Each structure stands twice: as structure tokens, then as C-alpha cells.
Amino acid sequence: SKKDTFKMYPQGRHPAPHQPGQPGFKFTVAESCDRIKDEFQFLQAQYHSLKVEYDKLANEKTEMQRHYVMVRISHYIQRSNVRLLITGRDGRGFVMGRGGS
């Protein structure tokens, strides 16, 4: 009855009339819009979560690259200092008994 239909489907949410030759719709247009809206909000939240994770990883990558450069510079300086100790500042090298100078 029309009264029962009104209880099941509040105003603005009446099911689309079934046309012969067309498959029946399980959801009304308004229900479909609500489902699409919910799915969109879910995808937006997922996107935001992934973006936060991406930004965190990008910052971590930058910090790791900075740390790598500092380690490389430190290693280069140490190698240079060892080379200077071995060869001496005058380029003649370390001679036993001279005390390295």
C-alpha cells in the first residue's frame, strides 16, 4: 500500500519505478548517492593517512641522506688525516727514529 511505502522510504527516497526490460535496482538514487559519498569519504581518509605516512618517510629519507653525507665527510677527513700522519706534511713520509716530524 502507499502508506507502507511511505514508511519504508521517507520523502525524497522513493525507489525508482521498475521499467520492463530493465534489471531491478536494489538501491534508490539517494541511497546510492549516500553509498558513493561514504566511499568517497573513506577514500579521502585513506589518502590522508597514506600522505601522512609518505611525508614521514620522505622526511626520514632526507635525514638518512644527511647522515650519510656527514659519515662520508667524516670518513674522508679521517683518511686524509691518516695519510698526513703517514706521509708527513713535507711529503717525505714517516721515518722511524725521526718521531714522524
DOGU-314138 format. One record per atom (N, C-alpha, C, CB): residue number from 1; residue in three letters; atom name; x, y, z. Coordinates in Angstrom, 2 decimals. Atoms other than C-alpha are relative to their C-alpha. Glycine has a CB too. Layout:
<recs>
(rec NUM,"Ala","CA",(X,Y,Z))
...
</recs>
This chain:
<recs>
(rec 1,"Ser","N",(0.85,-1.19,0.00))
(rec 1,"Ser","CA",(0.00,0.00,0.00))
(rec 1,"Ser","C",(0.88,1.24,0.00))
(rec 1,"Ser","CB",(-0.96,0.01,1.22))
(rec 2,"Lys","N",(-0.75,-1.25,0.08))
(rec 2,"Lys","CA",(1.03,3.60,-0.41))
(rec 2,"Lys","C",(0.50,0.41,1.38))
(rec 2,"Lys","CB",(-0.87,1.11,-0.61))
(rec 3,"Lys","N",(-0.38,-0.35,-1.36))
(rec 3,"Lys","CA",(1.11,4.09,3.36))
(rec 3,"Lys","C",(1.25,-0.78,0.43))
(rec 3,"Lys","CB",(-1.17,-0.28,0.98))
(rec 4,"Asp","N",(-1.16,0.82,-0.34))
(rec 4,"Asp","CA",(3.58,1.19,3.81))
(rec 4,"Asp","C",(1.24,0.45,-0.77))
(rec 4,"Asp","CB",(-0.29,-1.48,-0.30))
(rec 5,"Thr","N",(-1.11,-0.50,0.80))
(rec 5,"Thr","CA",(5.75,2.53,1.01))
(rec 5,"Thr","C",(0.59,1.25,0.62))
(rec 5,"Thr","CB",(-0.45,0.28,-1.44))
(rec 6,"Phe","N",(-0.47,-1.24,-0.63))
(rec 6,"Phe","CA",(5.94,5.89,2.79))
(rec 6,"Phe","C",(0.85,-0.30,1.23))
(rec 6,"Phe","CB",(-1.19,0.89,0.39))
(rec 7,"Lys","N",(-0.78,0.36,-1.20))
(rec 7,"Lys","CA",(7.21,4.19,5.99))
(rec 7,"Lys","C",(1.37,-0.55,-0.40))
(rec 7,"Lys","CB",(-0.77,-1.06,0.84))
(rec 8,"Met","N",(-1.27,0.60,0.41))
(rec 8,"Met","CA",(9.89,2.21,4.13))
(rec 8,"Met","C",(0.92,1.02,-0.65))
(rec 8,"Met","CB",(-0.25,-1.15,-0.95))
(rec 9,"Tyr","N",(-0.79,-0.98,0.73))
(rec 9,"Tyr","CA",(11.03,5.13,2.00))
(rec 9,"Tyr","C",(-0.45,1.40,0.39))
(rec 9,"Tyr","CB",(-0.12,-0.22,-1.52))
(rec 10,"Pro","N",(0.39,-1.37,-0.37))
(rec 10,"Pro","CA",(10.91,8.58,3.66))
(rec 10,"Pro","C",(-0.02,0.89,-1.24))
(rec 10,"Pro","CB",(0.95,0.58,1.06))
(rec 11,"Gln","N",(0.13,-0.90,1.15))
(rec 11,"Gln","CA",(10.12,11.51,1.40))
(rec 11,"Gln","C",(1.36,0.28,-0.62))
(rec 11,"Gln","CB",(-0.67,1.31,0.41))
(rec 12,"Gly","N",(-1.26,-0.23,0.72))
(rec 12,"Gly","CA",(12.77,12.03,-1.25))
(rec 12,"Gly","C",(0.80,-1.26,-0.20))
(rec 12,"Gly","CB",(0.82,1.01,0.74))
(rec 13,"Arg","N",(-0.75,1.25,0.13))
(rec 13,"Arg","CA",(13.83,8.39,-1.07))
(rec 13,"Arg","C",(-0.89,-1.11,-0.57))
(rec 13,"Arg","CB",(0.55,-0.43,1.36))
(rec 14,"His","N",(0.84,1.02,0.63))
(rec 14,"His","CA",(11.22,6.59,-3.15))
(rec 14,"His","C",(0.82,-0.78,-1.01))
(rec 14,"His","CB",(-1.23,0.64,-0.68))
(rec 15,"Pro","N",(-0.76,0.77,0.99))
(rec 15,"Pro","CA",(12.56,3.74,-5.25))
(rec 15,"Pro","C",(-0.38,0.41,-1.41))
(rec 15,"Pro","CB",(-0.23,-1.50,0.19))
(rec 16,"Ala","N",(0.28,-0.31,1.41))
(rec 16,"Ala","CA",(12.86,4.32,-8.96))
(rec 16,"Ala","C",(-0.99,-1.02,-0.53))
(rec 16,"Ala","CB",(1.32,0.00,-0.85))
(rec 17,"Pro","N",(0.97,0.96,0.53))
(rec 17,"Pro","CA",(9.95,2.78,-10.83))
(rec 17,"Pro","C",(0.71,-1.02,-0.89))
(rec 17,"Pro","CB",(-1.12,0.72,-0.80))
(rec 18,"His","N",(-0.61,1.08,0.78))
(rec 18,"His","CA",(10.84,-0.55,-12.39))
(rec 18,"His","C",(-0.57,0.03,-1.40))
(rec 18,"His","CB",(-0.25,-1.38,0.66))
(rec 19,"Gln","N",(0.40,-0.02,1.40))
(rec 19,"Gln","CA",(10.75,-0.41,-16.17))
(rec 19,"Gln","C",(0.12,-1.42,-0.56))
(rec 19,"Gln","CB",(0.86,1.00,-0.83))
(rec 20,"Pro","N",(-0.13,1.33,0.61))
(rec 20,"Pro","CA",(10.05,-3.59,-18.12))
(rec 20,"Pro","C",(1.25,-0.06,-0.88))
(rec 20,"Pro","CB",(-1.27,-0.35,-0.83))
(rec 21,"Gly","N",(-1.20,0.16,0.82))
(rec 21,"Gly","CA",(13.20,-4.92,-19.75))
(rec 21,"Gly","C",(1.26,0.51,0.67))
(rec 21,"Gly","CB",(-0.18,0.69,-1.30))
(rec 22,"Gln","N",(-1.17,-0.50,-0.74))
(rec 22,"Gln","CA",(15.50,-3.21,-17.22))
(rec 22,"Gln","C",(0.16,-0.85,1.26))
(rec 22,"Gln","CB",(-0.16,1.51,0.37))
(rec 23,"Pro","N",(-0.19,0.73,-1.26))
(rec 23,"Pro","CA",(17.09,-5.04,-14.30))
(rec 23,"Pro","C",(-0.47,0.86,1.16))
(rec 23,"Pro","CB",(1.48,-0.40,0.19))
(rec 24,"Gly","N",(0.48,-0.74,-1.18))
(rec 24,"Gly","CA",(15.63,-4.07,-10.91))
(rec 24,"Gly","C",(1.15,0.63,0.75))
(rec 24,"Gly","CB",(-0.78,-0.92,0.93))
(rec 25,"Phe","N",(-1.01,-0.69,-0.79))
(rec 25,"Phe","CA",(17.56,-1.59,-8.79))
(rec 25,"Phe","C",(-0.16,-0.41,1.45))
(rec 25,"Phe","CB",(-0.11,1.54,-0.15))
(rec 26,"Lys","N",(0.05,0.37,-1.40))
(rec 26,"Lys","CA",(18.48,-2.68,-5.29))
(rec 26,"Lys","C",(0.00,1.23,0.89))
(rec 26,"Lys","CB",(1.18,-0.90,0.35))
(rec 27,"Phe","N",(-0.10,-1.20,-0.81))
(rec 27,"Phe","CA",(19.11,0.87,-4.07))
(rec 27,"Phe","C",(-0.67,1.15,-0.72))
(rec 27,"Phe","CB",(1.47,0.33,0.31))
(rec 28,"Thr","N",(0.55,-1.21,0.60))
(rec 28,"Thr","CA",(17.37,4.17,-4.61))
(rec 28,"Thr","C",(1.15,0.90,-0.41))
(rec 28,"Thr","CB",(-0.97,0.73,0.99))
(rec 29,"Val","N",(-1.03,-0.96,0.41))
(rec 29,"Val","CA",(19.25,7.05,-6.18))
(rec 29,"Val","C",(0.61,0.65,1.22))
(rec 29,"Val","CB",(-0.59,1.07,-0.95))
(rec 30,"Ala","N",(-0.51,-0.66,-1.21))
(rec 30,"Ala","CA",(19.54,8.76,-2.79))
(rec 30,"Ala","C",(0.89,-0.96,0.80))
(rec 30,"Ala","CB",(-1.17,0.49,0.89))
(rec 31,"Glu","N",(-0.82,0.99,-0.71))
(rec 31,"Glu","CA",(20.85,5.55,-1.18))
(rec 31,"Glu","C",(1.32,-0.22,-0.73))
(rec 31,"Glu","CB",(-0.75,-1.33,0.15))
(rec 32,"Ser","N",(-1.23,0.15,0.78))
(rec 32,"Ser","CA",(23.34,5.13,-4.00))
(rec 32,"Ser","C",(0.92,1.20,0.20))
(rec 32,"Ser","CB",(-0.32,-0.18,-1.49))
(rec 33,"Cys","N",(-0.81,-1.21,-0.24))
(rec 33,"Cys","CA",(24.49,8.74,-3.54))
(rec 33,"Cys","C",(0.64,-0.05,1.38))
(rec 33,"Cys","CB",(-0.87,1.26,-0.14))
(rec 34,"Asp","N",(-0.55,0.11,-1.35))
(rec 34,"Asp","CA",(24.91,8.12,0.19))
(rec 34,"Asp","C",(1.15,-1.00,0.04))
(rec 34,"Asp","CB",(-1.10,-0.43,1.00))
(rec 35,"Arg","N",(-1.07,1.01,0.03))
(rec 35,"Arg","CA",(26.97,5.00,-0.50))
(rec 35,"Arg","C",(1.24,0.56,-0.70))
(rec 35,"Arg","CB",(-0.48,-1.28,-0.72))
(rec 36,"Ile","N",(-1.12,-0.62,0.72))
(rec 36,"Ile","CA",(29.12,6.89,-3.01))
(rec 36,"Ile","C",(0.69,1.02,0.89))
(rec 36,"Ile","CB",(-0.48,0.66,-1.31))
(rec 37,"Lys","N",(-0.56,-1.01,-0.90))
(rec 37,"Lys","CA",(29.58,9.72,-0.51))
(rec 37,"Lys","C",(0.82,-0.67,1.10))
(rec 37,"Lys","CB",(-1.12,0.86,0.62))
(rec 38,"Asp","N",(-0.72,0.72,-1.05))
(rec 38,"Asp","CA",(30.58,7.26,2.24))
(rec 38,"Asp","C",(1.31,-0.58,-0.54))
(rec 38,"Asp","CB",(-0.87,-1.12,0.59))
(rec 39,"Glu","N",(-1.21,0.57,0.62))
(rec 39,"Glu","CA",(33.03,5.52,-0.11))
(rec 39,"Glu","C",(1.03,1.09,-0.28))
(rec 39,"Glu","CB",(-0.36,-0.75,-1.30))
(rec 40,"Phe","N",(-0.89,-1.12,0.29))
(rec 40,"Phe","CA",(34.48,8.87,-1.16))
(rec 40,"Phe","C",(0.68,0.49,1.28))
(rec 40,"Phe","CB",(-0.77,1.15,-0.67))
(rec 41,"Gln","N",(-0.57,-0.43,-1.28))
(rec 41,"Gln","CA",(34.96,9.91,2.48))
(rec 41,"Gln","C",(1.02,-1.01,0.50))
(rec 41,"Gln","CB",(-1.10,0.21,1.05))
(rec 42,"Phe","N",(-0.94,1.05,-0.40))
(rec 42,"Phe","CA",(36.62,6.56,3.21))
(rec 42,"Phe","C",(1.30,0.13,-0.80))
(rec 42,"Phe","CB",(-0.62,-1.40,-0.21))
(rec 43,"Leu","N",(-1.19,-0.15,0.85))
(rec 43,"Leu","CA",(38.98,7.04,0.24))
(rec 43,"Leu","C",(0.78,1.26,0.34))
(rec 43,"Leu","CB",(-0.40,0.02,-1.48))
(rec 44,"Gln","N",(-0.69,-1.23,-0.41))
(rec 44,"Gln","CA",(39.74,10.61,1.34))
(rec 44,"Gln","C",(0.80,-0.24,1.27))
(rec 44,"Gln","CB",(-1.01,1.14,0.23))
(rec 45,"Ala","N",(-0.70,0.30,-1.26))
(rec 45,"Ala","CA",(40.64,9.36,4.84))
(rec 45,"Ala","C",(1.22,-0.89,-0.28))
(rec 45,"Ala","CB",(-0.95,-0.69,1.01))
(rec 46,"Gln","N",(-1.11,0.89,0.35))
(rec 46,"Gln","CA",(42.79,6.61,3.33))
(rec 46,"Gln","C",(1.12,0.79,-0.69))
(rec 46,"Gln","CB",(-0.49,-1.15,-0.92))
(rec 47,"Tyr","N",(-0.98,-0.85,0.69))
(rec 47,"Tyr","CA",(44.51,9.14,1.04))
(rec 47,"Tyr","C",(0.77,0.84,1.02))
(rec 47,"Tyr","CB",(-0.70,0.91,-1.04))
(rec 48,"His","N",(-0.64,-0.84,-1.01))
(rec 48,"His","CA",(45.19,11.43,4.01))
(rec 48,"His","C",(0.99,-0.83,0.82))
(rec 48,"His","CB",(-1.05,0.66,0.92))
(rec 49,"Ser","N",(-0.87,0.88,-0.79))
(rec 49,"Ser","CA",(46.63,8.54,6.02))
(rec 49,"Ser","C",(1.26,-0.36,-0.78))
(rec 49,"Ser","CB",(-0.75,-1.27,0.42))
(rec 50,"Leu","N",(-1.16,0.35,0.82))
(rec 50,"Leu","CA",(48.88,7.49,3.14))
(rec 50,"Leu","C",(0.90,1.20,-0.23))
(rec 50,"Leu","CB",(-0.46,-0.57,-1.34))
(rec 51,"Lys","N",(-0.80,-1.22,0.20))
(rec 51,"Lys","CA",(50.00,11.09,2.56))
(rec 51,"Lys","C",(0.82,0.30,1.25))
(rec 51,"Lys","CB",(-0.91,1.20,-0.35))
(rec 52,"Val","N",(-0.74,-0.21,-1.25))
(rec 52,"Val","CA",(50.97,11.44,6.23))
(rec 52,"Val","C",(1.16,-0.98,0.08))
(rec 52,"Val","CB",(-0.94,-0.16,1.24))
(rec 53,"Glu","N",(-1.06,1.01,-0.03))
(rec 53,"Glu","CA",(52.93,8.18,6.01))
(rec 53,"Glu","C",(1.09,0.32,-1.02))
(rec 53,"Glu","CB",(-0.59,-1.40,-0.27))
(rec 54,"Tyr","N",(-0.96,-0.37,1.04))
(rec 54,"Tyr","CA",(54.58,9.31,2.75))
(rec 54,"Tyr","C",(0.88,1.16,0.47))
(rec 54,"Tyr","CB",(-0.73,0.38,-1.31))
(rec 55,"Asp","N",(-0.76,-1.15,-0.48))
(rec 55,"Asp","CA",(55.60,12.66,4.27))
(rec 55,"Asp","C",(0.99,-0.41,1.09))
(rec 55,"Asp","CB",(-0.95,1.09,0.54))
(rec 56,"Lys","N",(-0.88,0.49,-1.06))
(rec 56,"Lys","CA",(57.02,10.87,7.31))
(rec 56,"Lys","C",(1.21,-0.73,-0.60))
(rec 56,"Lys","CB",(-0.77,-0.94,0.96))
(rec 57,"Leu","N",(-1.10,0.74,0.64))
(rec 57,"Leu","CA",(59.07,8.53,5.09))
(rec 57,"Leu","C",(0.91,0.92,-0.80))
(rec 57,"Leu","CB",(-0.56,-1.09,-0.90))
(rec 58,"Ala","N",(-0.82,-0.95,0.76))
(rec 58,"Ala","CA",(60.23,11.41,2.88))
(rec 58,"Ala","C",(0.93,0.77,0.94))
(rec 58,"Ala","CB",(-0.89,0.98,-0.80))
(rec 59,"Asn","N",(-0.84,-0.69,-0.98))
(rec 59,"Asn","CA",(61.48,13.29,5.96))
(rec 59,"Asn","C",(1.09,-0.92,0.53))
(rec 59,"Asn","CB",(-0.85,0.54,1.16))
(rec 60,"Glu","N",(-0.98,0.97,-0.48))
(rec 60,"Glu","CA",(63.17,10.15,7.23))
(rec 60,"Glu","C",(1.09,-0.23,-1.05))
(rec 60,"Glu","CB",(-0.68,-1.34,0.36))
(rec 61,"Lys","N",(-0.97,0.17,1.08))
(rec 61,"Lys","CA",(64.85,9.69,3.83))
(rec 61,"Lys","C",(0.96,1.17,-0.03))
(rec 61,"Lys","CB",(-0.72,-0.14,-1.36))
(rec 62,"Thr","N",(-0.85,-1.19,0.00))
(rec 62,"Thr","CA",(66.14,13.27,3.93))
(rec 62,"Thr","C",(1.00,-0.06,1.15))
(rec 62,"Thr","CB",(-0.85,1.28,0.09))
(rec 63,"Glu","N",(-0.90,0.11,-1.16))
(rec 63,"Glu","CA",(67.56,12.71,7.42))
(rec 63,"Glu","C",(1.06,-1.07,-0.23))
(rec 63,"Glu","CB",(-0.81,-0.33,1.27))
(rec 64,"Met","N",(-0.98,1.06,0.28))
(rec 64,"Met","CA",(69.22,9.45,6.32))
(rec 64,"Met","C",(1.04,0.47,-1.01))
(rec 64,"Met","CB",(-0.72,-1.27,-0.51))
(rec 65,"Gln","N",(-0.95,-0.52,0.98))
(rec 65,"Gln","CA",(70.78,11.19,3.31))
(rec 65,"Gln","C",(0.96,0.99,0.65))
(rec 65,"Gln","CB",(-0.74,0.67,-1.17))
(rec 66,"Arg","N",(-0.85,-0.96,-0.71))
(rec 66,"Arg","CA",(72.06,13.99,5.54))
(rec 66,"Arg","C",(1.02,-0.75,0.87))
(rec 66,"Arg","CB",(-0.86,0.95,0.87))
(rec 67,"His","N",(-0.89,0.80,-0.85))
(rec 67,"His","CA",(73.51,11.42,7.95))
(rec 67,"His","C",(1.07,-0.68,-0.85))
(rec 67,"His","CB",(-0.82,-1.05,0.80))
(rec 68,"Tyr","N",(-0.95,0.66,0.90))
(rec 68,"Tyr","CA",(75.13,9.54,5.05))
(rec 68,"Tyr","C",(1.08,0.97,-0.45))
(rec 68,"Tyr","CB",(-0.74,-0.58,-1.22))
(rec 69,"Val","N",(-0.97,-1.01,0.44))
(rec 69,"Val","CA",(76.80,12.73,3.79))
(rec 69,"Val","C",(0.96,0.33,1.14))
(rec 69,"Val","CB",(-0.71,1.29,-0.49))
(rec 70,"Met","N",(-0.87,-0.31,-1.14))
(rec 70,"Met","CA",(78.12,13.52,7.29))
(rec 70,"Met","C",(0.98,-1.14,0.26))
(rec 70,"Met","CB",(-0.84,0.27,1.27))
(rec 71,"Val","N",(-0.89,1.15,-0.20))
(rec 71,"Val","CA",(79.53,10.00,7.63))
(rec 71,"Val","C",(1.08,-0.03,-1.08))
(rec 71,"Val","CB",(-0.80,-1.32,-0.01))
(rec 72,"Arg","N",(-0.98,-0.01,1.10))
(rec 72,"Arg","CA",(81.19,10.23,4.20))
(rec 72,"Arg","C",(1.05,1.10,0.21))
(rec 72,"Arg","CB",(-0.71,0.20,-1.35))
(rec 73,"Ile","N",(-0.95,-1.11,-0.25))
(rec 73,"Ile","CA",(82.75,13.62,5.07))
(rec 73,"Ile","C",(0.94,-0.37,1.13))
(rec 73,"Ile","CB",(-0.76,1.31,0.33))
(rec 74,"Ser","N",(-0.82,0.41,-1.14))
(rec 74,"Ser","CA",(83.95,12.28,8.41))
(rec 74,"Ser","C",(1.02,-1.06,-0.42))
(rec 74,"Ser","CB",(-0.90,-0.54,1.14))
(rec 75,"His","N",(-0.91,1.04,0.48))
(rec 75,"His","CA",(85.45,9.23,6.71))
(rec 75,"His","C",(1.10,0.61,-0.87))
(rec 75,"His","CB",(-0.78,-1.07,-0.79))
(rec 76,"Tyr","N",(-0.98,-0.66,0.87))
(rec 76,"Tyr","CA",(87.19,11.42,4.11))
(rec 76,"Tyr","C",(1.03,0.75,0.84))
(rec 76,"Tyr","CB",(-0.71,0.98,-0.98))
(rec 77,"Ile","N",(-0.92,-0.76,-0.87))
(rec 77,"Ile","CA",(88.67,13.66,6.84))
(rec 77,"Ile","C",(0.94,-0.96,0.73))
(rec 77,"Ile","CB",(-0.80,0.85,1.02))
(rec 78,"Gln","N",(-0.84,0.96,-0.71))
(rec 78,"Gln","CA",(89.91,10.63,8.79))
(rec 78,"Gln","C",(1.06,-0.59,-0.94))
(rec 78,"Gln","CB",(-0.85,-1.12,0.60))
(rec 79,"Arg","N",(-0.97,0.54,0.96))
(rec 79,"Arg","CA",(91.54,9.14,5.68))
(rec 79,"Arg","C",(1.07,1.04,-0.32))
(rec 79,"Arg","CB",(-0.70,-0.44,-1.30))
(rec 80,"Ser","N",(-0.97,-1.07,0.29))
(rec 80,"Ser","CA",(93.17,12.50,4.92))
(rec 80,"Ser","C",(0.97,0.17,1.16))
(rec 80,"Ser","CB",(-0.71,1.33,-0.29))
(rec 81,"Asn","N",(-0.86,-0.14,-1.18))
(rec 81,"Asn","CA",(94.50,12.77,8.48))
(rec 81,"Asn","C",(0.97,-1.16,0.12))
(rec 81,"Asn","CB",(-0.85,0.11,1.27))
(rec 82,"Val","N",(-0.89,1.16,-0.06))
(rec 82,"Val","CA",(95.88,9.24,8.39))
(rec 82,"Val","C",(1.08,0.13,-1.08))
(rec 82,"Val","CB",(-0.79,-1.33,-0.19))
(rec 83,"Arg","N",(-0.97,-0.18,1.08))
(rec 83,"Arg","CA",(97.54,9.98,5.04))
(rec 83,"Arg","C",(1.05,1.03,0.40))
(rec 83,"Arg","CB",(-0.71,0.43,-1.31))
(rec 84,"Leu","N",(-0.96,-1.02,-0.45))
(rec 84,"Leu","CA",(99.11,13.13,6.52))
(rec 84,"Leu","C",(0.95,-0.55,1.05))
(rec 84,"Leu","CB",(-0.74,1.22,0.55))
(rec 85,"Leu","N",(-0.87,0.59,-1.02))
(rec 85,"Leu","CA",(100.40,11.16,9.50))
(rec 85,"Leu","C",(1.03,-0.93,-0.62))
(rec 85,"Leu","CB",(-0.85,-0.76,1.03))
(rec 86,"Ile","N",(-0.91,0.96,0.63))
(rec 86,"Ile","CA",(101.91,8.53,7.24))
(rec 86,"Ile","C",(1.02,0.71,-0.89))
(rec 86,"Ile","CB",(-0.79,-1.03,-0.83))
(rec 87,"Thr","N",(-0.91,-0.65,0.96))
(rec 87,"Thr","CA",(103.41,10.82,4.59))
(rec 87,"Thr","C",(0.71,1.19,0.60))
(rec 87,"Thr","CB",(-0.76,0.43,-1.23))
(rec 88,"Gly","N",(-0.57,-1.21,-0.58))
(rec 88,"Gly","CA",(104.16,13.79,6.82))
(rec 88,"Gly","C",(-0.42,1.21,-0.81))
(rec 88,"Gly","CB",(1.53,-0.09,0.05))
(rec 89,"Arg","N",(0.46,-1.21,0.67))
(rec 89,"Arg","CA",(103.32,17.37,5.96))
(rec 89,"Arg","C",(0.97,0.44,-1.10))
(rec 89,"Arg","CB",(-0.17,1.13,1.01))
(rec 90,"Asp","N",(-0.96,-0.41,1.03))
(rec 90,"Asp","CA",(106.50,17.81,3.95))
(rec 90,"Asp","C",(0.05,-0.99,-1.17))
(rec 90,"Asp","CB",(1.39,0.13,0.61))
(rec 91,"Gly","N",(0.09,0.94,1.11))
(rec 91,"Gly","CA",(105.64,14.82,1.75))
(rec 91,"Gly","C",(1.08,-1.07,-0.01))
(rec 91,"Gly","CB",(0.06,0.73,-1.27))
(rec 92,"Arg","N",(-1.09,0.97,0.01))
(rec 92,"Arg","CA",(108.75,12.81,2.72))
(rec 92,"Arg","C",(-0.39,-1.32,0.65))
(rec 92,"Arg","CB",(1.21,0.57,0.72))
(rec 93,"Gly","N",(0.43,1.24,-0.62))
(rec 93,"Gly","CA",(106.83,10.23,4.72))
(rec 93,"Gly","C",(0.53,-0.15,1.41))
(rec 93,"Gly","CB",(0.42,-1.18,-0.83))
(rec 94,"Phe","N",(-0.39,0.28,-1.37))
(rec 94,"Phe","CA",(107.25,8.81,8.18))
(rec 94,"Phe","C",(1.29,-0.80,-0.01))
(rec 94,"Phe","CB",(-1.12,-0.76,0.76))
(rec 95,"Val","N",(-1.28,0.69,-0.08))
(rec 95,"Val","CA",(110.80,7.81,9.02))
(rec 95,"Val","C",(0.20,-0.44,1.44))
(rec 95,"Val","CB",(1.19,0.91,-0.49))
(rec 96,"Met","N",(-0.21,0.51,-1.35))
(rec 96,"Met","CA",(111.48,5.56,12.01))
(rec 96,"Met","C",(1.18,0.71,0.64))
(rec 96,"Met","CB",(0.23,-1.53,-0.02))
(rec 97,"Gly","N",(-1.08,-0.65,-0.73))
(rec 97,"Gly","CA",(113.60,7.28,14.62))
(rec 97,"Gly","C",(-0.07,1.51,-0.09))
(rec 97,"Gly","CB",(1.32,-0.47,-0.52))
(rec 98,"Arg","N",(0.13,-1.45,0.09))
(rec 98,"Arg","CA",(112.67,10.78,13.46))
(rec 98,"Arg","C",(-1.17,0.51,0.81))
(rec 98,"Arg","CB",(-0.15,0.43,-1.44))
(rec 99,"Gly","N",(1.16,-0.44,-0.77))
(rec 99,"Gly","CA",(109.48,10.78,15.51))
(rec 99,"Gly","C",(-1.11,0.52,-0.88))
(rec 99,"Gly","CB",(0.40,1.05,0.98))
(rec 100,"Gly","N",(1.07,-0.38,0.90))
(rec 100,"Gly","CA",(107.38,11.46,12.47))
(rec 100,"Gly","C",(0.02,1.44,-0.40))
(rec 100,"Gly","CB",(-1.29,-0.31,0.60))
(rec 101,"Ser","N",(-0.01,-1.42,0.40))
(rec 101,"Ser","CA",(108.41,15.09,12.03))
(rec 101,"Ser","C",(1.13,0.31,-0.92))
(rec 101,"Ser","CB",(0.08,0.89,1.21))
</recs>
